[in-house]
Amino acid sequence: MRTMVMFTVAGACLIATAGLEAQEIAPVEAEAPTQPRAEHQWLQRLVGEWTSEAKAVIQPGEPPYTCEGTETVRAIGDHWIMAESKSEFMDVPVTGVLTLGYDPKKKKFVGTWIDSMMNHLWLYEGTLDAEANLLTLETRGPSHGDPAKLANYREVLELKSDEHKVFTSSVQGDDGQWTTFVTVDYRRKKPGEGR
């Protein structure tokens, strides 16, 4: 019985190999690696460990909710960054992951956001201002007033220095007006500073 199983496996291997040899396999042409552009280099300035202080407006007219957190930004090669943030929102631990890169064909920054509080995948496209300080990202996501509807969102990352950045998120209302509802102040961790 054991000999029979060995012959069966060996035969299957031979048949599979013969079948592969008989097929004409076209060589796969690898895309030439692209050289990083100035926009990619700008993203690399975000790499590192950051602390964050966030203020979120839950109800208009009420004091903002505040929380502290951390963000770890790492490079994915020379073209992408991935940022993982951790904080607590109303005593619930929250983890979020941001990816950002630059698409030379679109001439736009592109990215995604996911977090542990919702099941919506946020897709970003945006541009950098002429002074290379403000990255403005546009996206659509669940409306605050009616989660069954989508609303326009504008998120701005301002690089004040290599040690300090500020993120704001705004939503466009039915009247066309933009309302900023989240502001996050980030400071780069000093060497040896704890998590």
DAFENTA-V590296 format. One record per run of one state. SS is the DSSP state (A for helix, B for strand, O for the rest). FROM is the first residue (numbers start at 1). LEN is the number of residues. If there is no record, write none. Layout:
BEGIN
ss/from/len
SS/FROM/LEN
SS/FROM/LEN
END
This chain:
BEGIN
ss/from/len
O/1/1
A/2/21
O/23/15
A/38/7
O/45/3
B/48/9
O/57/8
B/65/12
O/77/3
B/80/10
O/90/2
B/92/12
O/104/4
B/108/8
O/116/6
B/122/7
O/129/5
B/134/9
O/143/7
B/150/12
O/162/2
B/164/9
O/173/5
B/178/11
O/189/7
END
